[in-house]
């Protein structure tokens, strides 16, 4: 992809990529700001998910 964001995942695949169940990931994205793409705003860019995973990992380490 020329813009460097993709590939793009649907909710289920994005949850799997991040290591969460679909229902837990859905709760997380309601609380956190993860940009959505597509006409129905139901796609997530891997670059954004990587950033989210990094932030989650950092938050976990800081809370210890």
C-alpha positions in Angstrom: 0.0 0.0 0.0 1.4 3.4 -1.0 0.2 5.2 2.2 1.9 2.7 4.5 -1.2 2.1 6.6 -2.3 -1.2 5.3 -3.2 -3.9 5.1 -6.6 -3.3 6.6 -8.4 -5.8 8.9 -12.0 -6.2 10.0 -12.9 -6.3 13.7 -12.4 -10.0 14.1 -9.1 -10.1 12.3 -7.9 -6.9 14.1 -8.7 -8.4 17.5 -6.8 -11.6 16.6 -3.8 -9.5 15.3 -3.7 -7.7 18.7 -4.2 -10.9 20.7 -7.6 -10.2 22.1 -11.0 -11.8 21.8 -13.4 -10.0 19.5 -15.7 -8.9 22.3 -12.8 -7.6 24.5 -11.3 -5.7 21.5 -14.7 -4.2 20.7 -14.8 -2.9 24.3 -11.3 -1.5 24.0 -11.9 0.4 20.8 -14.9 2.1 22.4 -12.6 3.4 25.2 -9.5 4.1 23.1 -9.1 6.2 20.0 -8.2 3.8 17.1 -8.9 5.3 13.7 -11.4 3.3 11.6 -11.5 3.2 7.8 -13.9 2.3 5.0 -17.5 3.4 4.2 -18.9 1.7 7.3 -15.9 2.6 9.5 -15.4 -1.1 10.1 -11.7 -1.5 9.0 -8.5 -1.0 11.0 -5.1 -0.3 9.5 -2.2 -2.5 10.6 -0.1 0.6 11.2 -2.7 1.9 13.7 -3.0 -1.4 15.4 0.8 -1.7 15.8 0.8 1.8 17.4 -2.1 0.7 19.7 -0.3 -2.5 20.7 2.8 -0.5 21.5 0.9 2.0 23.6 -0.9 -0.9 25.4 2.4 -2.6 26.2 3.9 0.7 27.5 0.8 1.3 29.7 1.1 -2.2 31.2 4.7 -1.7 32.0 4.1 1.7 33.6 1.3 0.3 35.8 3.6 -2.3 37.4 
